[in-house]
Amino acid sequence: MSMLTIWGRLSSINVQKAVWAAGEVGQPFERIDIGGAFGGNREPAYLAKNPNGQIPTLEDGELCIWESNSIVRYLAARYGAGWIWDEDPAVRAEADRWMDWMLAELQPALTPAFWVLIRKAADRYSPAELAASIAKTEAKLDILDAHLATRSFLAGERFGMADITVAPGAHRWLNMPVERAPRPHLQRWFETVSARPAAKVALLLPIA
Ligand SMILES: N[C@@H](CCC(=O)N[C@@H](CS)C(=O)NCC(=O)O)C(=O)O
């Protein structure tokens, strides 16, 4: 069994997705702290792996993959067939769209509030941007809650790669000092998926 390498500090929401996915498929991995206070992600050796200078990056033998959701898809397809990867294109499209929604909708909505309230970078965003971030995130999570009212997991009745990708966003929101509307379906889903052993390795508490 080959050893994976995951580059990136665990406080990154995008690294958490990769670590959780690797754990679910039972693939041994080494994680190397890089980025944030650890630095190193602008070094030529790292830029040769990931020209964006961002984290995470996954190495699997000769393969080098960046973009967190692509890493989750790769791990799922390569090592999680019949488990977190579904061969049915319709089920996979459902998973894919929630993964894309996470990157394109939920993460951008949540990021300003996270930076101001948790990373204490008040100078990055105005009070109006903070308020907008909270309002947008709440609206997006209403969509997630409604979706989860009629199914156990994001792509249906089986846990899968979309749950791994989206739950780190819910983890942040549910642990942030913000006023949240009660969302029973989201809460039930999050409690179920975050109790998984691989989730406990990935989801840092307190959030940072
Ligand atoms: N779309 C990329 C975004 C990656 C990204 O923004 N990573 C952040 C951490 S979450 C980063 O590299 N920040 C610089 C740093 O940590 O020094 C992905 O999903 O992998």
The ligand as a MOL file (V3000), in Angstrom:
LIG
                    3D

  0  0  0     0  0            999 V3000
M  V30 BEGIN CTAB
M  V30 COUNTS 20 19 0 0 0
M  V30 BEGIN ATOM
M  V30 1 N -9.5320 26.2630 -4.3520 0
M  V30 2 C -8.4240 25.8540 -3.5180 0
M  V30 3 C -8.2150 26.9090 -2.4560 0
M  V30 4 C -7.0180 26.6170 -1.6120 0
M  V30 5 C -6.8070 27.6750 -0.5430 0
M  V30 6 O -7.3700 28.7770 -0.5930 0
M  V30 7 N -6.0130 27.3310 0.4370 0
M  V30 8 C -5.6890 28.2760 1.4930 0
M  V30 9 C -5.9660 27.6500 2.8620 0
M  V30 10 S -7.6550 27.1760 3.0730 0
M  V30 11 C -4.2310 28.6310 1.4190 0
M  V30 12 O -3.4630 27.9770 0.7460 0
M  V30 13 N -3.8380 29.6970 2.1120 0
M  V30 14 C -2.4660 30.1130 2.1810 0
M  V30 15 C -1.7840 29.6430 3.4200 0
M  V30 16 O -2.3260 28.8040 4.1490 0
M  V30 17 O -0.6560 30.1190 3.6620 0
M  V30 18 C -8.7160 24.4820 -2.9160 0
M  V30 19 O -9.9010 24.1920 -2.7060 0
M  V30 20 O -7.7850 23.7000 -2.6760 0
M  V30 END ATOM
M  V30 BEGIN BOND
M  V30 1 1 1 2
M  V30 2 1 2 3
M  V30 3 1 2 18
M  V30 4 1 3 4
M  V30 5 1 4 5
M  V30 6 2 5 6
M  V30 7 1 5 7
M  V30 8 1 7 8
M  V30 9 1 8 9
M  V30 10 1 8 11
M  V30 11 1 9 10
M  V30 12 2 11 12
M  V30 13 1 11 13
M  V30 14 1 13 14
M  V30 15 1 14 15
M  V30 16 2 15 16
M  V30 17 1 15 17
M  V30 18 2 18 19
M  V30 19 1 18 20
M  V30 END BOND
M  V30 END CTAB
M  END
